[in-house]
Amino acid sequence: MIASDSGTSPRGARIHWGYVIAAGLIMGFAALTQPAFLLFPMVIFGIEMLRGGGFLRAAGRTAVFSIVVLAAVLPWTYRNYLVLHRMVLISTNGGPVFYLANNPMADPFINSGYQEVGEVDLPQDEFAADKLGYKLAGDWILHHPGAFAALMVKKQVVYLGDDAMGVFETLKRDLSLSSTLYAPAKAISNLFWLALWAVLLLGFPLLFMVENWRLWYGVLFLPLLYEWVIESIFQGGARHHVPYVALIAVMVGMVLDLAVQPASKFRQVSPLP
């Protein structure tokens, strides 16, 4: 949202580079805890294109954002070089995570999406395991596209199909609540989650009646879509959607607000292409 600078006109507005730099720093620090955010500049580029400022403007802002993200990460990369004596951008566990999420034994419905074993045991050496993990997973995906597609659907269900992580952590894990009491608490959490999605899906067309809807669409929806794609490929779980609940809540609030507005206040827009 900082990078979008939504307070200005989406077309022809002056670029506030301070916002772009601040957003890049924040995303860089976030990438240190979740390396998947290193690809987030793709979202920024999508947002900029939706603003309507043109390709060069979008590419320029995205380039500056990406450079700042990298600048925030590089001190940790230098630390890795001193400790590991190799160039490791952030971590060495990408290969094992990728493999455990994509192998014949992978099942997102077990253990909340977190696999502990694969078809073969990876080497103890972290660098060898990282390299072999990427290779084994890539080979399996290449030779089993149908199974990979089915696995992606299962991961998507796990990612967005449950919102009772808070109930589990507080009542089940900490207090060891009996199943008799835990089940209704979990059902209430998921019912609220499903109600939010029902409102959003039914009222989604109303969002296109908002002035500068392309910018709002990019800022609120593209990050969620980005994480949805990441979760469809790598290991994930329901708790990974928690940071994006805020975006969903904003969109639901906009839908409810627009639903009670008289039609005369809607900005007339042309249909989506």
Secondary structure, DSSP 4 states (H G I P E B T S, - for coil): -TTTTTTS-SSSPPP-HHHHHHHHHHHHHHHHH-GGGGGTHHHHHHHHHHHTS-HHHHHHHHHHHHHHHHHHHHHHHHHHHHHHSS--SS-S-HHHHHHHHSSTT--TTSGGG-----SSPPPSSHHHHHHHHHHHHHHHHHH-HHHHHHHHHHHHHHHHS---HHHIIIIIITT---HHHHHHHHHHHHHHHHHHHHHHHHHGGGGGGSTTHHHHHHHHHHHHHHHHHHHHHS---GGGGGGGHHHHHHHHHHHHHHHTS-GGGSPP-PPP-
